[in-house]
Structures are given as structure tokens and as C-alpha cells.
Amino acid sequence: MSTAELIKIGISIVVFALCFAGNIHFKGLLKNIGDTDTKKLKSLKKRKTLCFVGVIISIWFAIGVFVTWFSGRKSGMHIEFSMFGERTGIEVLGMKLSETTVITMAIVLIVAVLCVVFRLFIFPKFKEEPEGLQNVLELCVEAVEDFCKKNVGEKAGVSLAPYMFSLAIYLIMCASTELLGLRAPTSDLVVTFSMGLITFILLNYFGFKKLGFAGRFKSMGGSMAAMRPIMIPLKIVSDIAVPISLACRLFGNMLGGMIVMELLKGALGGYAAGIPGIAGLYFNLFHPLIQAYIFITLSLTFIEEAMEGPEKQSKKAKKQSAKAEN
């Protein structure tokens, strides 16, 4: 350990001792003082809090010095990333699989095994009056089903709910892989584009199923028959852009979170102890949950729009114009 590092350790020990003693001192004063002098009470509480913060910072600083010394890791801002996952040594039919593909396969396998274990061993027979974990699972399933029905209607909602629920679980599991130091599959443009392509297939499937071939093209042209020759080609281009839009949105947000975490680790170096873990609660858990909600909501919105006939579009336009006038 160098002289500079020894000095840093010494400073952190002195600060820790002073702040720890101050915290105990102000704690004793707070016990002896009454509730009558509110100004003095607030002042002592602030000083006690500052001393406690000083204890935490001195411990964090000392840990950072030791981690830097043992690992030799210095702060730096060099980050490399690609739009696509790196190729691994695993080959299938002569093609090397990417890292994100392997992680996706592992996620699907883990979820499948858990589903089998839950169904065969934990819930071999569902109770008529659910309780405990069964109650939680049924609430989750009902919530997703109600959400889908609200957005795309009764029939389509029942059909889409299992896929949307599976998609939500997959997106959450993808985000969780970053906590293990792995690259999230959703930060690979190929993965997000595949998910967007499924939405594109679904919106056309449900659109043609409900409206028929002629009705689907009629709805693409809008409620004004004279504008349909112009609007139909534009709508086709707009629908083709749907998977690209969904893919780039999810990819950009997930990759952005990964870059922020790497920048944080690189900037702090050995002093990153604890801080990336706290930041990871947002960038690796809360933020991906928001993105999963947005992706599913947008997918359902695009599907619902594809199922709208000219009459419904006309009514919708009238309602929007009425709201604008009010």
C-alpha cells in the first residue's frame, strides 16, 4: 500500500472516530433534553444526523481505498458496447449463437422449469378458494387479463393475455440478468426487433380476423372514401414502421440504462462499493418495469387500432373533435 493510500486510510479512521463519538454525544444530549426547547432539539437532531452521515461516508471511503488497493482498479471512462450481442462459442446448425440468445434460452428454460415445478409439486390441484401464493398468482393473471380486455376488447383480450403476461415475465427476467453482471437480452437490437415483429404479426392477424380482408384495407384508408387511395399506402408504411419503432424504443432505453451503470462504475473505480447496487435498483429493476409496461401498452394500442373499422374511426374522430371544442 502506497503512502497516499495510507494517508487516506488514516483520514477515514480519524473522521470515523470523530463522527462516531459525536453521534454518541448528541444522542446522549437528546435523551437528557426535554421537549420544551424545540429549536435546540432540532439543532441537536441535525448534528446527530450529520455525524451519522460522516460515519457512513468514512466507512465507504475506507472500503474504496482497500478495494482499489487489492484489485488495482482505477477510475476510467472507457466503455465499449455494440448494438448486437457478442458471438459465443456455442454453435447451432453451423451458426454461432450470440450471448443474448444464450441468455434468452436460459431464461425460457428457467421459467419453463419453474412453471412445471409449481404445477406438479406446489399446486397439483388448485383450491376453489385461493389463498397464499395461489391467490397472488390469480390476482396477477386477472390483472393482466383485465388490462388486455380494457385495451383491445373482450375476445382479443382473452387471447392476448397469456402472451402479454409471458412477455412481461420475460422482460423482467431480462432486466434481472444485469444484476448478475450479464448483458440484458433487451439491450440487443435483434431481440427487441423480434419482439416488435411479433406485435406486427399480431396486429395484422387480429385486424384481418375481425374486419376481414376488404374491411381491413377499408379501415386503413380511414372514414373518408375519397382519401383512401392516398391513406392506404401511408398506413401500410406506418404499420411496417411499428416493429422498428417498438424495437428502437425498448433497445435505446435498456442500452441507456446499461451505459449509465457502466459509466458510474468506471467513474468511481474502486470507490463504487455499494453505490452501483443502489442505482441498480432503479436502472435494473424499476426502470425495466416501466419499459415493459410501455412496450405492452403500445403493442395493445397498435392491435386495437388495427381492429377499428371505418365507423368506429369516424365516431372516435367526432369524439376527439368534440373534446377539442370543449
Order of alpha helices (4+ residues) and beta strands (2+ residues): alpha-alpha-beta-beta-alpha-alpha-alpha-alpha-alpha-alpha-alpha-alpha
